[in-house]
């Protein structure tokens, strides 16, 4: 993929980047998101015809390494100057190069962005090596030079969320309020995942795509590694369970490259992975054995900003928000890969037949449904109705009195959503019907709601028509709707 018309999804981000080319001011765009999410590809594809210069930070590179990389990028563009010895000198060279190849335009017209030029700095946090004073030099270059021009777009891109949030987006120094646009790239939705697989001529049914998504999530780079002719089980086996599988050691690499003090981040996600229903902040601190102070707050915020966890505000009955893992690969790795010795092909196929798979797949499917709540609302025909989504936990945390997704609508209705992953049409039997009835009664009594409470089932292959479904269920949504 190296052309704009091959970009899958990213409609809002594409529109945002294209608007920057038409704006009457200099633009500083901060793009962040986890590794392998497609940040570099998106910028290169959209700005291919506008790139004035691109260079990237070097992971754990010293100041001399970073400056050498910068000098090499300028040299490749035909700019001949001795290698800089500091970032102040480097940005002075960048100013000189920009003035030479893109003289400042006097007109403020930016029609169709034809004359705007883009400077793309990839892996921005890695350039700020110890004692390099990179950020001070960059801030000075932006404030004293770029901000005075109306024909430049500077894109800074980074996977290290903790750095991008603290030192760029929330900076109180030279970059305070200087970022004109911020963009966090999220994983692909199910629909976008299907598009990518179809483009690669992988023609799985949607049930199989769901199974892949529950293990790898919507990270484009991971999805690109699926090979034509494989089954889902074969693909997951090859990537995660055989010796030297590409994703076998990805977990440690992801956290080490994204976060400072990554041991804290790993401890938090391991604590959350050990429970099914999420944890409060104090429970996270206790289970992860971390002090409940500012460092924990920063860790939770960075994990949330990076898309690994989400905070859910309970609907009623509880004041403290719950944190829950929402990154599919992280959950899958901690549940299966980390505890399984690398071996011959067939590990995952064997584990899929065990009872534990049913419990894990149910939880993973719930997580996917929560992330695709807009698609569920569309399937219910309530996209235009204002609503609040959340979860509800009854007193005592009894499993029968918990709702993982509810949609509280302004038209006087609350949808209680039950998500069920099954390889066949789901059937409500007598026991489950009693559980559902008790859950609805407990919710109605505890919240004292005056709204109508509708039970909605979200399933992979639909719900069988019987006396229990007709009695209890107001609506159903199939997995096909999640691909919208």
Order of alpha helices (4+ residues) and beta strands (2+ residues): alpha-beta-alpha-beta-alpha-alpha-beta-alpha-alpha-beta-beta-alpha-alpha-alpha-alpha-alpha-alpha-alpha-alpha-beta-beta-alpha-alpha-alpha-alpha-beta-beta-beta-alpha-beta-alpha-beta
